[in-house]
Amino acid sequence: MAIVINLDVMMAKRKISSGELAERIGITQANLSILKTNKAKAIRFSTLENICRELQCQPGDILEYQED
């Protein structure tokens, strides 16, 4: 996939666990894991907004385009 999700990098920079972030943004740990492992086929803007709010970052800090 050409879109890479760098959520694990941002979480490490902010020193926040998967469980804590999942609870704060209101999704399950399983769904957060899907995002972290680049297995997601889509992400809701509301989820992206909540992630950016909690990690104090921009969407471009999490989403990256890489040519195949």
Biopython code that builds the backbone (N, CA, C, O; Angstrom):
import numpy as np
from Bio.PDB.StructureBuilder import StructureBuilder

atoms = [
    (1, "MET", "N", (0.846, -1.181, 0.000)),
    (1, "MET", "CA", (0.000, 0.000, 0.000)),
    (1, "MET", "C", (0.887, 1.239, 0.000)),
    (1, "MET", "O", (1.942, 1.246, 0.635)),
    (2, "ALA", "N", (0.477, 2.267, -0.694)),
    (2, "ALA", "CA", (1.280, 3.472, -0.837)),
    (2, "ALA", "C", (1.179, 4.408, 0.368)),
    (2, "ALA", "O", (2.052, 5.253, 0.566)),
    (3, "ILE", "N", (0.134, 4.269, 1.167)),
    (3, "ILE", "CA", (-0.011, 5.100, 2.367)),
    (3, "ILE", "C", (0.510, 4.306, 3.561)),
    (3, "ILE", "O", (0.053, 3.196, 3.834)),
    (4, "VAL", "N", (1.468, 4.892, 4.260)),
    (4, "VAL", "CA", (2.062, 4.259, 5.438)),
    (4, "VAL", "C", (1.602, 5.025, 6.673)),
    (4, "VAL", "O", (1.595, 6.256, 6.685)),
    (5, "ILE", "N", (1.225, 4.294, 7.696)),
    (5, "ILE", "CA", (0.776, 4.903, 8.953)),
    (5, "ILE", "C", (1.910, 4.797, 9.968)),
    (5, "ILE", "O", (2.314, 3.703, 10.363)),
    (6, "ASN", "N", (2.408, 5.950, 10.376)),
    (6, "ASN", "CA", (3.534, 6.010, 11.320)),
    (6, "ASN", "C", (3.046, 6.257, 12.750)),
    (6, "ASN", "O", (3.670, 7.000, 13.507)),
    (7, "LEU", "N", (1.950, 5.640, 13.100)),
    (7, "LEU", "CA", (1.365, 5.845, 14.417)),
    (7, "LEU", "C", (2.283, 5.354, 15.527)),
    (7, "LEU", "O", (2.406, 6.009, 16.562)),
    (8, "ASP", "N", (2.925, 4.216, 15.327)),
    (8, "ASP", "CA", (3.817, 3.681, 16.362)),
    (8, "ASP", "C", (4.980, 4.623, 16.647)),
    (8, "ASP", "O", (5.432, 4.723, 17.788)),
    (9, "VAL", "N", (5.466, 5.313, 15.623)),
    (9, "VAL", "CA", (6.567, 6.274, 15.790)),
    (9, "VAL", "C", (6.111, 7.446, 16.656)),
    (9, "VAL", "O", (6.808, 7.847, 17.588)),
    (10, "MET", "N", (4.935, 7.991, 16.340)),
    (10, "MET", "CA", (4.423, 9.127, 17.114)),
    (10, "MET", "C", (4.102, 8.724, 18.547)),
    (10, "MET", "O", (4.323, 9.498, 19.479)),
    (11, "MET", "N", (3.581, 7.512, 18.722)),
    (11, "MET", "CA", (3.291, 7.052, 20.080)),
    (11, "MET", "C", (4.571, 6.918, 20.892)),
    (11, "MET", "O", (4.591, 7.253, 22.076)),
    (12, "ALA", "N", (5.628, 6.435, 20.275)),
    (12, "ALA", "CA", (6.909, 6.302, 20.977)),
    (12, "ALA", "C", (7.462, 7.676, 21.343)),
    (12, "ALA", "O", (7.992, 7.865, 22.438)),
    (13, "LYS", "N", (7.339, 8.628, 20.430)),
    (13, "LYS", "CA", (7.820, 9.988, 20.704)),
    (13, "LYS", "C", (7.069, 10.618, 21.870)),
    (13, "LYS", "O", (7.645, 11.356, 22.669)),
    (14, "ARG", "N", (5.775, 10.316, 21.957)),
    (14, "ARG", "CA", (4.936, 10.903, 23.020)),
    (14, "ARG", "C", (4.890, 10.018, 24.268)),
    (14, "ARG", "O", (4.280, 10.382, 25.274)),
    (15, "LYS", "N", (5.533, 8.870, 24.193)),
    (15, "LYS", "CA", (5.602, 7.936, 25.320)),
    (15, "LYS", "C", (4.213, 7.577, 25.848)),
    (15, "LYS", "O", (3.913, 7.746, 27.030)),
    (16, "ILE", "N", (3.378, 7.077, 24.940)),
    (16, "ILE", "CA", (2.023, 6.679, 25.308)),
    (16, "ILE", "C", (1.806, 5.243, 24.840)),
    (16, "ILE", "O", (2.221, 4.871, 23.742)),
    (17, "SER", "N", (1.169, 4.458, 25.660)),
    (17, "SER", "CA", (0.921, 3.050, 25.323)),
    (17, "SER", "C", (-0.312, 2.915, 24.431)),
    (17, "SER", "O", (-1.133, 3.827, 24.334)),
    (18, "SER", "N", (-0.420, 1.772, 23.792)),
    (18, "SER", "CA", (-1.570, 1.492, 22.936)),
    (18, "SER", "C", (-2.867, 1.519, 23.745)),
    (18, "SER", "O", (-3.869, 2.090, 23.315)),
    (19, "GLY", "N", (-2.833, 0.906, 24.898)),
    (19, "GLY", "CA", (-4.027, 0.865, 25.741)),
    (19, "GLY", "C", (-4.484, 2.245, 26.159)),
    (19, "GLY", "O", (-5.677, 2.545, 26.135)),
    (20, "GLU", "N", (-3.543, 3.081, 26.541)),
    (20, "GLU", "CA", (-3.877, 4.430, 26.974)),
    (20, "GLU", "C", (-4.438, 5.251, 25.820)),
    (20, "GLU", "O", (-5.442, 5.944, 25.983)),
    (21, "LEU", "N", (-3.794, 5.180, 24.651)),
    (21, "LEU", "CA", (-4.271, 5.945, 23.502)),
    (21, "LEU", "C", (-5.639, 5.453, 23.055)),
    (21, "LEU", "O", (-6.523, 6.259, 22.768)),
    (22, "ALA", "N", (-5.820, 4.150, 22.995)),
    (22, "ALA", "CA", (-7.115, 3.584, 22.587)),
    (22, "ALA", "C", (-8.226, 4.078, 23.505)),
    (22, "ALA", "O", (-9.300, 4.455, 23.036)),
    (23, "GLU", "N", (-7.975, 4.077, 24.796)),
    (23, "GLU", "CA", (-8.972, 4.535, 25.762)),
    (23, "GLU", "C", (-9.273, 6.020, 25.569)),
    (23, "GLU", "O", (-10.434, 6.426, 25.596)),
    (24, "ARG", "N", (-8.240, 6.825, 25.377)),
    (24, "ARG", "CA", (-8.420, 8.271, 25.225)),
    (24, "ARG", "C", (-9.197, 8.642, 23.968)),
    (24, "ARG", "O", (-9.962, 9.606, 23.978)),
    (25, "ILE", "N", (-9.011, 7.887, 22.884)),
    (25, "ILE", "CA", (-9.674, 8.245, 21.628)),
    (25, "ILE", "C", (-10.948, 7.445, 21.385)),
    (25, "ILE", "O", (-11.663, 7.697, 20.415)),
    (26, "GLY", "N", (-11.235, 6.488, 22.251)),
    (26, "GLY", "CA", (-12.499, 5.767, 22.188)),
    (26, "GLY", "C", (-12.582, 4.680, 21.129)),
    (26, "GLY", "O", (-13.639, 4.474, 20.533)),
    (27, "ILE", "N", (-11.471, 3.981, 20.888)),
    (27, "ILE", "CA", (-11.509, 2.817, 20.004)),
    (27, "ILE", "C", (-10.908, 1.627, 20.738)),
    (27, "ILE", "O", (-10.270, 1.784, 21.779)),
    (28, "THR", "N", (-11.115, 0.453, 20.195)),
    (28, "THR", "CA", (-10.579, -0.740, 20.842)),
    (28, "THR", "C", (-9.079, -0.860, 20.573)),
    (28, "THR", "O", (-8.565, -0.299, 19.605)),
    (29, "GLN", "N", (-8.395, -1.590, 21.433)),
    (29, "GLN", "CA", (-6.972, -1.841, 21.219)),
    (29, "GLN", "C", (-6.755, -2.619, 19.933)),
    (29, "GLN", "O", (-5.744, -2.433, 19.256)),
    (30, "ALA", "N", (-7.695, -3.488, 19.593)),
    (30, "ALA", "CA", (-7.581, -4.264, 18.358)),
    (30, "ALA", "C", (-7.612, -3.346, 17.135)),
    (30, "ALA", "O", (-6.817, -3.519, 16.212)),
    (31, "ASN", "N", (-8.521, -2.377, 17.126)),
    (31, "ASN", "CA", (-8.582, -1.442, 15.997)),
    (31, "ASN", "C", (-7.354, -0.543, 15.946)),
    (31, "ASN", "O", (-6.876, -0.207, 14.862)),
    (32, "LEU", "N", (-6.845, -0.155, 17.092)),
    (32, "LEU", "CA", (-5.621, 0.654, 17.118)),
    (32, "LEU", "C", (-4.455, -0.172, 16.588)),
    (32, "LEU", "O", (-3.600, 0.347, 15.870)),
    (33, "SER", "N", (-4.416, -1.442, 16.937)),
    (33, "SER", "CA", (-3.360, -2.331, 16.447)),
    (33, "SER", "C", (-3.401, -2.448, 14.923)),
    (33, "SER", "O", (-2.357, -2.485, 14.272)),
    (34, "ILE", "N", (-4.599, -2.506, 14.362)),
    (34, "ILE", "CA", (-4.740, -2.566, 12.903)),
    (34, "ILE", "C", (-4.134, -1.317, 12.269)),
    (34, "ILE", "O", (-3.471, -1.403, 11.236)),
    (35, "LEU", "N", (-4.356, -0.174, 12.877)),
    (35, "LEU", "CA", (-3.769, 1.063, 12.363)),
    (35, "LEU", "C", (-2.244, 1.038, 12.487)),
    (35, "LEU", "O", (-1.529, 1.393, 11.550)),
    (36, "LYS", "N", (-1.764, 0.619, 13.646)),
    (36, "LYS", "CA", (-0.321, 0.620, 13.900)),
    (36, "LYS", "C", (0.447, -0.313, 12.979)),
    (36, "LYS", "O", (1.604, -0.047, 12.652)),
    (37, "THR", "N", (-0.180, -1.399, 12.558)),
    (37, "THR", "CA", (0.523, -2.396, 11.746)),
    (37, "THR", "C", (0.275, -2.227, 10.249)),
    (37, "THR", "O", (0.579, -3.117, 9.455)),
    (38, "ASN", "N", (-0.283, -1.069, 9.873)),
    (38, "ASN", "CA", (-0.546, -0.747, 8.462)),
    (38, "ASN", "C", (-1.485, -1.740, 7.782)),
    (38, "ASN", "O", (-1.385, -1.959, 6.575)),
    (39, "LYS", "N", (-2.389, -2.338, 8.541)),
    (39, "LYS", "CA", (-3.351, -3.271, 7.960)),
    (39, "LYS", "C", (-4.699, -2.605, 7.690)),
    (39, "LYS", "O", (-5.601, -3.226, 7.128)),
    (40, "ALA", "N", (-4.832, -1.345, 8.091)),
    (40, "ALA", "CA", (-6.090, -0.623, 7.894)),
    (40, "ALA", "C", (-6.270, -0.260, 6.430)),
    (40, "ALA", "O", (-5.316, 0.121, 5.752)),
    (41, "LYS", "N", (-7.483, -0.379, 5.956)),
    (41, "LYS", "CA", (-7.807, 0.011, 4.588)),
    (41, "LYS", "C", (-8.398, 1.419, 4.555)),
    (41, "LYS", "O", (-8.472, 2.037, 3.493)),
    (42, "ALA", "N", (-8.818, 1.925, 5.713)),
    (42, "ALA", "CA", (-9.418, 3.254, 5.810)),
    (42, "ALA", "C", (-9.296, 3.742, 7.248)),
    (42, "ALA", "O", (-9.073, 2.957, 8.170)),
    (43, "ILE", "N", (-9.447, 5.049, 7.419)),
    (43, "ILE", "CA", (-9.486, 5.638, 8.756)),
    (43, "ILE", "C", (-10.501, 6.768, 8.721)),
    (43, "ILE", "O", (-10.510, 7.573, 7.789)),
    (44, "ARG", "N", (-11.333, 6.829, 9.710)),
    (44, "ARG", "CA", (-12.313, 7.913, 9.806)),
    (44, "ARG", "C", (-11.591, 9.199, 10.177)),
    (44, "ARG", "O", (-10.638, 9.199, 10.956)),
    (45, "PHE", "N", (-12.073, 10.299, 9.595)),
    (45, "PHE", "CA", (-11.487, 11.593, 9.940)),
    (45, "PHE", "C", (-11.643, 11.880, 11.426)),
    (45, "PHE", "O", (-10.762, 12.492, 12.029)),
    (46, "SER", "N", (-12.741, 11.452, 12.023)),
    (46, "SER", "CA", (-12.937, 11.695, 13.457)),
    (46, "SER", "C", (-11.893, 10.944, 14.276)),
    (46, "SER", "O", (-11.411, 11.462, 15.283)),
    (47, "THR", "N", (-11.535, 9.727, 13.855)),
    (47, "THR", "CA", (-10.494, 8.969, 14.547)),
    (47, "THR", "C", (-9.144, 9.641, 14.359)),
    (47, "THR", "O", (-8.376, 9.773, 15.312)),
    (48, "LEU", "N", (-8.853, 10.065, 13.138)),
    (48, "LEU", "CA", (-7.595, 10.762, 12.868)),
    (48, "LEU", "C", (-7.509, 12.048, 13.675)),
    (48, "LEU", "O", (-6.453, 12.384, 14.213)),
    (49, "GLU", "N", (-8.620, 12.761, 13.757)),
    (49, "GLU", "CA", (-8.664, 13.994, 14.544)),
    (49, "GLU", "C", (-8.371, 13.716, 16.021)),
    (49, "GLU", "O", (-7.603, 14.438, 16.656)),
    (50, "ASN", "N", (-8.987, 12.668, 16.555)),
    (50, "ASN", "CA", (-8.769, 12.320, 17.960)),
    (50, "ASN", "C", (-7.327, 11.897, 18.226)),
    (50, "ASN", "O", (-6.748, 12.248, 19.254)),
    (51, "ILE", "N", (-6.757, 11.144, 17.296)),
    (51, "ILE", "CA", (-5.356, 10.734, 17.442)),
    (51, "ILE", "C", (-4.449, 11.964, 17.451)),
    (51, "ILE", "O", (-3.563, 12.088, 18.297)),
    (52, "CYS", "N", (-4.682, 12.871, 16.501)),
    (52, "CYS", "CA", (-3.852, 14.082, 16.420)),
    (52, "CYS", "C", (-4.004, 14.946, 17.669)),
    (52, "CYS", "O", (-3.032, 15.530, 18.147)),
    (53, "ARG", "N", (-5.224, 15.026, 18.194)),
    (53, "ARG", "CA", (-5.451, 15.803, 19.416)),
    (53, "ARG", "C", (-4.666, 15.212, 20.582)),
    (53, "ARG", "O", (-3.988, 15.935, 21.311)),
    (54, "GLU", "N", (-4.760, 13.894, 20.753)),
    (54, "GLU", "CA", (-4.103, 13.250, 21.890)),
    (54, "GLU", "C", (-2.582, 13.225, 21.761)),
    (54, "GLU", "O", (-1.875, 13.329, 22.764)),
    (55, "LEU", "N", (-2.074, 13.086, 20.538)),
    (55, "LEU", "CA", (-0.623, 13.029, 20.343)),
    (55, "LEU", "C", (-0.028, 14.397, 20.037)),
    (55, "LEU", "O", (1.184, 14.531, 19.866)),
    (56, "GLN", "N", (-0.886, 15.413, 19.970)),
    (56, "GLN", "CA", (-0.466, 16.783, 19.680)),
    (56, "GLN", "C", (0.416, 16.815, 18.435)),
    (56, "GLN", "O", (1.569, 17.246, 18.471)),
    (57, "CYS", "N", (-0.171, 16.339, 17.323)),
    (57, "CYS", "CA", (0.561, 16.287, 16.067)),
    (57, "CYS", "C", (-0.364, 16.625, 14.909)),
    (57, "CYS", "O", (-1.553, 16.872, 15.110)),
    (58, "GLN", "N", (0.168, 16.634, 13.725)),
    (58, "GLN", "CA", (-0.579, 16.885, 12.504)),
    (58, "GLN", "C", (-0.825, 15.563, 11.785)),
    (58, "GLN", "O", (-0.080, 14.607, 12.000)),
    (59, "PRO", "N", (-1.855, 15.485, 10.934)),
    (59, "PRO", "CA", (-2.096, 14.254, 10.180)),
    (59, "PRO", "C", (-0.876, 13.806, 9.377)),
    (59, "PRO", "O", (-0.641, 12.607, 9.232)),
    (60, "GLY", "N", (-0.104, 14.748, 8.859)),
    (60, "GLY", "CA", (1.096, 14.414, 8.096)),
    (60, "GLY", "C", (2.191, 13.780, 8.934)),
    (60, "GLY", "O", (3.111, 13.169, 8.391)),
    (61, "ASP", "N", (2.104, 13.917, 10.251)),
    (61, "ASP", "CA", (3.060, 13.252, 11.138)),
    (61, "ASP", "C", (2.745, 11.755, 11.236)),
    (61, "ASP", "O", (3.609, 10.949, 11.581)),
    (62, "ILE", "N", (1.504, 11.404, 10.930)),
    (62, "ILE", "CA", (1.051, 10.020, 11.056)),
    (62, "ILE", "C", (0.954, 9.323, 9.700)),
    (62, "ILE", "O", (1.334, 8.160, 9.562)),
    (63, "LEU", "N", (0.444, 10.042, 8.703)),
    (63, "LEU", "CA", (0.236, 9.463, 7.375)),
    (63, "LEU", "C", (1.350, 9.889, 6.426)),
    (63, "LEU", "O", (1.734, 11.058, 6.391)),
    (64, "GLU", "N", (1.858, 8.945, 5.667)),
    (64, "GLU", "CA", (2.960, 9.203, 4.735)),
    (64, "GLU", "C", (2.683, 8.471, 3.424)),
    (64, "GLU", "O", (2.222, 7.329, 3.432)),
    (65, "TYR", "N", (2.963, 9.124, 2.308)),
    (65, "TYR", "CA", (2.817, 8.494, 1.005)),
    (65, "TYR", "C", (4.167, 7.981, 0.549)),
    (65, "TYR", "O", (5.153, 8.718, 0.544)),
    (66, "GLN", "N", (4.208, 6.716, 0.165)),
    (66, "GLN", "CA", (5.426, 6.103, -0.396)),
    (66, "GLN", "C", (5.037, 5.388, -1.675)),
    (66, "GLN", "O", (4.087, 4.605, -1.685)),
    (67, "GLU", "N", (5.756, 5.645, -2.744)),
    (67, "GLU", "CA", (5.467, 4.960, -4.001)),
    (67, "GLU", "C", (5.787, 3.482, -3.869)),
    (67, "GLU", "O", (6.735, 3.091, -3.187)),
    (68, "ASP", "N", (4.979, 2.669, -4.536)),
    (68, "ASP", "CA", (5.190, 1.217, -4.507)),
    (68, "ASP", "C", (6.402, 0.828, -5.315)),
    (68, "ASP", "O", (6.731, -0.355, -5.404)),
]
sb = StructureBuilder()
sb.init_structure("model")
sb.init_model(0)
sb.init_chain("A")
sb.init_seg("    ")
for serial, (resi, resn, name, xyz) in enumerate(atoms, 1):
    if name == "N":
        sb.init_residue(resn, " ", resi, " ")
    sb.init_atom(name, np.array(xyz, "f"), 0.0, 1.0, " ", f" {name:<3s}", serial, name[0])
structure = sb.get_structure()
